[in-house]
């Protein structure tokens, strides 16, 4: 079961990386913000769902085009892991080094995801505070927030705001 979770996370991360790369290369500089937003939300949904979809022809295509002569050092397969889970329970409960390594990978992945979640929440909170503290001009469905200094970035990297002189505003 643990290898299934890690396999899913690896496949979902790969899909999200491909979609992000395509966005950065093709769409990031375009000014069609509604289309960009729709692409990002669709890519997020597709990155989560695509690892669940089985492509039966893809396995045959990859195996016939690659012509692998020796077996791969490892093979992660949903059916193999499911069969192993339903197999007999081992009699001696000794620690399995592979399962411990997979658990460590899962913990590292979860810690990284939690860290990025904390950074995202912190950035959203700072943007909300920035919008509340400064005057706004309403323009129908959106508002323009007027920042006090022209050099102050609206979207600071790593959650820090620095002026051009290197001091904190």
Steps between C-alpha positions, in 0.01 A plus 500: 500500500782737581657447159163581341488833683856583402434397141193722487690795651784453252261481204297800619816702562627414153170604340497827693862568403421446130196728521701765686778487242248537218342796680834671558617451142175572315253698707670689782562820302156520345254755635192279474470457873167319492641239258817468707295448814282241323811317375659495846184368666449243225864392517471457878189284459658300216821450699302349785273283281737381224699258721176307560437455127646185343634524147516138378654584161776707658666201666513308172630805314775570751607137524514452122681828430754472780597137435624442854731197501560472874241531777466828682652517851158566650142500386213685659165366390156551649398136450822356641462706817133401531588133464775532758254657743258211466776237527568315822612696802868447584559296812798693634443874545844635416562854375509523123764747378312575177178579684689720747664688210162549334353625826791744533439624145132547576580694817747726313241559226230580757730738687586681176133527404412628848781756484378629162144515634617713793686734262193532277270579792750755632524668158122514462469650847760768416322584174169528684655729760663707225164543328325596825760753618532706183248709307312339213333623185197293402466412131192283472583138583856579614686762701844655460699520824729803516829416670678774700840474330550462125789258555306273735428166334141379512607134496823477701703185464542282808257721691746787552465860383819694440535846357770589250737602778490156662304604809170363600205739442 
